[in-house]
Amino acid sequence: MPYRMVVSLLIFFFINFRSFSQKLSADFVFGQWKVKDWLFFEKVNETPNEHAQRMNDYKRCLRAKFRIDSTGIRLLNPKNDLCYFDLCDNNFSISPKWLEKRIVADNDYTRQNQGAEMIDSNIVGKNFVRYLDKNYTKPTLLLLDAGCTQSYGDFAMKICIANKNRIGLFMGEELIILERIVFIKKTHSFF
């Protein structure tokens, strides 16, 4: 294959890949989502009773459902489903802030920080991305800045996009993995 043709193809793919996040609108993540997993990255020294309470909260969180729309991110039934999630009343669809983080092989820094490396740099470790999707193959992870902070820190929540049906709400010390709730239209049959 001629050198110029290869270079032209690489430039074409690079331009199209870079413009992916610019063409994508924030309503890509709008809809109802159910919790698939809730991961804690902070090392916690807890008593057996505290651990049992956290596991009880974890089980309740796994039943939770979220709604993401132009008014923000919220739990659908916050009294029964506990994820220690502060409401996100921010319309991030007006001028969405997209971030791309290059996926790198894990090292001591990425293993220790479990995603927090994204705060200080433009990289993310492969292990963190595997939490979202074990079969993820793209070279970068696309994030949408939700612009909301959680009560325990000043890190703005990021929506990590694995694909159209799986995202993660990353709050710096924890990750709530969500799967899209797909509503199937019923068709009526007379036979």
Contacts in CASP RR format, 6 or more apart in sequence:
PFRMAT RR
TARGET T0000
AUTHOR 0000-0000-0000
METHOD contacts of the structure
MODEL  1
MPYRMVVSLLIFFFINFRSFSQKLSADFVFGQWKVKDWLFFEKVNETPNE
HAQRMNDYKRCLRAKFRIDSTGIRLLNPKNDLCYFDLCDNNFSISPKWLE
KRIVADNDYTRQNQGAEMIDSNIVGKNFVRYLDKNYTKPTLLLLDAGCTQ
SYGDFAMKICIANKNRIGLFMGEELIILERIVFIKKTHSFF
20 142 0 8 1.000
21 98 0 8 1.000
21 100 0 8 1.000
21 142 0 8 1.000
22 98 0 8 1.000
24 98 0 8 1.000
24 142 0 8 1.000
25 93 0 8 1.000
25 96 0 8 1.000
26 92 0 8 1.000
26 93 0 8 1.000
26 96 0 8 1.000
26 144 0 8 1.000
27 70 0 8 1.000
27 93 0 8 1.000
28 161 0 8 1.000
28 164 0 8 1.000
29 68 0 8 1.000
29 144 0 8 1.000
29 159 0 8 1.000
29 161 0 8 1.000
29 167 0 8 1.000
30 68 0 8 1.000
30 69 0 8 1.000
30 70 0 8 1.000
30 93 0 8 1.000
31 67 0 8 1.000
31 68 0 8 1.000
31 69 0 8 1.000
31 180 0 8 1.000
31 181 0 8 1.000
32 65 0 8 1.000
32 66 0 8 1.000
32 67 0 8 1.000
32 76 0 8 1.000
32 180 0 8 1.000
32 181 0 8 1.000
33 65 0 8 1.000
33 66 0 8 1.000
33 67 0 8 1.000
33 68 0 8 1.000
33 167 0 8 1.000
33 178 0 8 1.000
33 179 0 8 1.000
33 180 0 8 1.000
33 181 0 8 1.000
34 64 0 8 1.000
34 65 0 8 1.000
34 66 0 8 1.000
34 178 0 8 1.000
34 179 0 8 1.000
34 181 0 8 1.000
35 61 0 8 1.000
35 62 0 8 1.000
35 63 0 8 1.000
35 64 0 8 1.000
35 65 0 8 1.000
35 66 0 8 1.000
35 81 0 8 1.000
35 83 0 8 1.000
35 176 0 8 1.000
35 177 0 8 1.000
35 178 0 8 1.000
36 62 0 8 1.000
36 166 0 8 1.000
36 177 0 8 1.000
36 178 0 8 1.000
36 179 0 8 1.000
37 62 0 8 1.000
37 131 0 8 1.000
37 175 0 8 1.000
37 176 0 8 1.000
37 177 0 8 1.000
38 58 0 8 1.000
38 61 0 8 1.000
38 62 0 8 1.000
38 83 0 8 1.000
38 174 0 8 1.000
38 175 0 8 1.000
38 176 0 8 1.000
38 177 0 8 1.000
39 131 0 8 1.000
39 174 0 8 1.000
39 175 0 8 1.000
39 176 0 8 1.000
39 177 0 8 1.000
40 173 0 8 1.000
40 174 0 8 1.000
41 113 0 8 1.000
41 114 0 8 1.000
41 115 0 8 1.000
41 116 0 8 1.000
41 172 0 8 1.000
41 173 0 8 1.000
41 174 0 8 1.000
41 175 0 8 1.000
42 173 0 8 1.000
42 174 0 8 1.000
44 50 0 8 1.000
44 54 0 8 1.000
46 54 0 8 1.000
57 82 0 8 1.000
57 83 0 8 1.000
57 84 0 8 1.000
60 80 0 8 1.000
60 81 0 8 1.000
60 82 0 8 1.000
60 83 0 8 1.000
61 81 0 8 1.000
61 82 0 8 1.000
61 83 0 8 1.000
61 84 0 8 1.000
61 176 0 8 1.000
63 80 0 8 1.000
63 81 0 8 1.000
64 75 0 8 1.000
64 76 0 8 1.000
64 77 0 8 1.000
64 81 0 8 1.000
64 82 0 8 1.000
64 83 0 8 1.000
65 75 0 8 1.000
65 76 0 8 1.000
65 77 0 8 1.000
65 81 0 8 1.000
65 181 0 8 1.000
66 73 0 8 1.000
66 74 0 8 1.000
66 75 0 8 1.000
66 76 0 8 1.000
66 169 0 8 1.000
66 178 0 8 1.000
67 73 0 8 1.000
67 74 0 8 1.000
67 76 0 8 1.000
68 159 0 8 1.000
70 91 0 8 1.000
70 93 0 8 1.000
71 89 0 8 1.000
71 91 0 8 1.000
72 87 0 8 1.000
72 88 0 8 1.000
72 89 0 8 1.000
72 90 0 8 1.000
72 91 0 8 1.000
72 92 0 8 1.000
72 146 0 8 1.000
72 148 0 8 1.000
73 87 0 8 1.000
73 88 0 8 1.000
73 146 0 8 1.000
73 148 0 8 1.000
73 157 0 8 1.000
73 169 0 8 1.000
74 87 0 8 1.000
74 88 0 8 1.000
74 89 0 8 1.000
75 81 0 8 1.000
75 83 0 8 1.000
75 85 0 8 1.000
78 85 0 8 1.000
83 176 0 8 1.000
85 150 0 8 1.000
85 169 0 8 1.000
85 176 0 8 1.000
86 148 0 8 1.000
86 149 0 8 1.000
86 150 0 8 1.000
86 151 0 8 1.000
87 148 0 8 1.000
88 146 0 8 1.000
88 147 0 8 1.000
88 148 0 8 1.000
88 157 0 8 1.000
89 148 0 8 1.000
90 146 0 8 1.000
90 147 0 8 1.000
90 148 0 8 1.000
92 144 0 8 1.000
92 145 0 8 1.000
92 146 0 8 1.000
92 147 0 8 1.000
96 144 0 8 1.000
96 145 0 8 1.000
97 144 0 8 1.000
97 145 0 8 1.000
97 147 0 8 1.000
98 142 0 8 1.000
98 143 0 8 1.000
98 144 0 8 1.000
98 145 0 8 1.000
99 118 0 8 1.000
99 122 0 8 1.000
99 142 0 8 1.000
99 143 0 8 1.000
99 144 0 8 1.000
99 145 0 8 1.000
99 158 0 8 1.000
100 122 0 8 1.000
100 140 0 8 1.000
100 141 0 8 1.000
100 142 0 8 1.000
100 143 0 8 1.000
101 118 0 8 1.000
101 122 0 8 1.000
101 123 0 8 1.000
101 124 0 8 1.000
101 140 0 8 1.000
101 141 0 8 1.000
101 143 0 8 1.000
102 122 0 8 1.000
102 123 0 8 1.000
102 124 0 8 1.000
102 139 0 8 1.000
102 140 0 8 1.000
103 123 0 8 1.000
103 124 0 8 1.000
103 125 0 8 1.000
103 126 0 8 1.000
103 129 0 8 1.000
103 136 0 8 1.000
103 138 0 8 1.000
103 139 0 8 1.000
103 140 0 8 1.000
103 141 0 8 1.000
104 110 0 8 1.000
104 123 0 8 1.000
104 124 0 8 1.000
104 125 0 8 1.000
104 126 0 8 1.000
105 125 0 8 1.000
105 126 0 8 1.000
106 125 0 8 1.000
106 126 0 8 1.000
106 127 0 8 1.000
109 117 0 8 1.000
110 117 0 8 1.000
110 123 0 8 1.000
110 124 0 8 1.000
110 125 0 8 1.000
110 126 0 8 1.000
110 127 0 8 1.000
110 128 0 8 1.000
111 127 0 8 1.000
114 127 0 8 1.000
114 128 0 8 1.000
115 124 0 8 1.000
115 125 0 8 1.000
115 128 0 8 1.000
115 170 0 8 1.000
115 172 0 8 1.000
116 172 0 8 1.000
116 173 0 8 1.000
117 123 0 8 1.000
117 124 0 8 1.000
117 125 0 8 1.000
118 124 0 8 1.000
118 143 0 8 1.000
118 158 0 8 1.000
118 170 0 8 1.000
119 155 0 8 1.000
119 172 0 8 1.000
124 141 0 8 1.000
128 175 0 8 1.000
129 136 0 8 1.000
129 141 0 8 1.000
129 162 0 8 1.000
130 136 0 8 1.000
131 175 0 8 1.000
131 177 0 8 1.000
132 141 0 8 1.000
132 160 0 8 1.000
132 162 0 8 1.000
132 166 0 8 1.000
132 167 0 8 1.000
132 168 0 8 1.000
132 175 0 8 1.000
132 177 0 8 1.000
133 162 0 8 1.000
133 163 0 8 1.000
133 166 0 8 1.000
136 162 0 8 1.000
141 160 0 8 1.000
141 161 0 8 1.000
142 160 0 8 1.000
142 161 0 8 1.000
143 158 0 8 1.000
143 159 0 8 1.000
143 160 0 8 1.000
143 161 0 8 1.000
143 170 0 8 1.000
144 158 0 8 1.000
144 159 0 8 1.000
144 161 0 8 1.000
145 156 0 8 1.000
145 157 0 8 1.000
145 158 0 8 1.000
145 159 0 8 1.000
146 156 0 8 1.000
146 157 0 8 1.000
146 158 0 8 1.000
146 159 0 8 1.000
146 169 0 8 1.000
147 156 0 8 1.000
147 157 0 8 1.000
148 156 0 8 1.000
148 157 0 8 1.000
149 155 0 8 1.000
149 156 0 8 1.000
149 157 0 8 1.000
150 157 0 8 1.000
150 171 0 8 1.000
152 173 0 8 1.000
155 171 0 8 1.000
155 172 0 8 1.000
157 169 0 8 1.000
157 170 0 8 1.000
157 171 0 8 1.000
158 169 0 8 1.000
158 170 0 8 1.000
159 167 0 8 1.000
159 168 0 8 1.000
159 169 0 8 1.000
159 170 0 8 1.000
160 167 0 8 1.000
160 168 0 8 1.000
160 169 0 8 1.000
160 170 0 8 1.000
160 175 0 8 1.000
161 167 0 8 1.000
161 168 0 8 1.000
162 168 0 8 1.000
164 180 0 8 1.000
165 179 0 8 1.000
165 180 0 8 1.000
165 182 0 8 1.000
166 177 0 8 1.000
166 178 0 8 1.000
166 179 0 8 1.000
166 180 0 8 1.000
167 177 0 8 1.000
167 178 0 8 1.000
168 175 0 8 1.000
168 176 0 8 1.000
168 177 0 8 1.000
168 178 0 8 1.000
169 175 0 8 1.000
169 176 0 8 1.000
169 178 0 8 1.000
END
